[in-house]
Amino acid sequence: MKENLEFQRYGRNKSTLVNSTYISSGEYRNKFDKITDNKNLSRVLYAKAKEMLLHRSGTLYEDMYWLDSDTGEVIAKEIDSLEEEQILYSESINEAIDGKNDIIAVHTHPCSMPPSIADFNSAKEHNYLLGIVLCHNGKIFCYKSDEIISKMMYNLYVADYYLQLHDEYLAQIEALKELSEIYGIEFWEV
């Protein structure tokens, strides 16, 4: 598995390469000021975003940080995941975040897709104040959830839109827009 990670890290997966010039730019930095009014938290979010994106550039692996929304303090992190396109919650992560309701969870999406239904459901299950997805193409999405949505239902909505639009990204965006009108979820691009 580590061999696969190293193979990807050296740019073998061109579609997930991060534009380091852009994520180091003022334009990208300013996006974090639109997420929160807390300057310290904004600064920490940006620093962690750059760190995670550069670490996972050219791979299908994700990094994730859980931050205190008041102080910006790192509560937990997963930066050594060897599961492609997902974060597995270890016992120590669950212990660190259990019972807290002021957490901001921020993670990367190598394929630059919007928040997944698993992201929304995790936000609800763990009572996150806010979730943030950092796409490798420079997009940033924020999301919240007040209820669990079944993966099967989500997949049906996406499939319906995919038949109309023939584009996975747009199908997911449209499905999430419709689901947010019916269910207690919110998402927006920063």
URBEL-V277078 format. One record per backbone hydrogen bond with DSSP energy under -0.5 kcal/mol. CO is the residue of the C=O (numbers start at 1). NH is the residue of the N-H. Records with the same first field share a line. If there is no record, write none. Layout:
CO: NH  NH
//
This chain:
1: 5
2: 6
3: 7
4: 8
5: 9
6: 10
7: 12
8: 11  12  13
12: 14
13: 16
14: 17
16: 58
18: 20
19: 23
20: 24
22: 25  28
25: 29
26: 30
27: 31
28: 31  32
29: 32  33
30: 33  34
31: 34
32: 35  36
37: 39
38: 42
39: 43
40: 44
41: 45
42: 46
43: 47
44: 48
45: 49
46: 50
47: 51
48: 52
49: 53
50: 54
51: 55
52: 56
53: 57
56: 59
58: 13
60: 85
63: 108
64: 78
65: 106
66: 75  76
67: 104
68: 72
73: 68  75
76: 66
78: 64
82: 84
83: 62  86
88: 90
90: 94
91: 95
92: 96
93: 97
94: 98
97: 100
102: 69
103: 105  129  130
104: 67  106
105: 132
106: 65
107: 134
109: 112  136
116: 120
117: 121
118: 122
119: 123
120: 124
121: 125
122: 126
123: 128
124: 127
130: 105
131: 143
132: 107  134
133: 135  141
134: 109
135: 138
136: 19
139: 135
140: 190
141: 133
142: 188
143: 131
144: 186
150: 154
151: 155
152: 156
153: 157
154: 158
155: 159
156: 160
157: 161
158: 162
159: 163
160: 164
161: 165
162: 166
167: 171
168: 172
169: 173
170: 174
171: 175
172: 176
173: 177
174: 178
175: 179
176: 180
177: 181
178: 181  182
179: 182  183
183: 185
184: 146  147
186: 144
188: 142
//
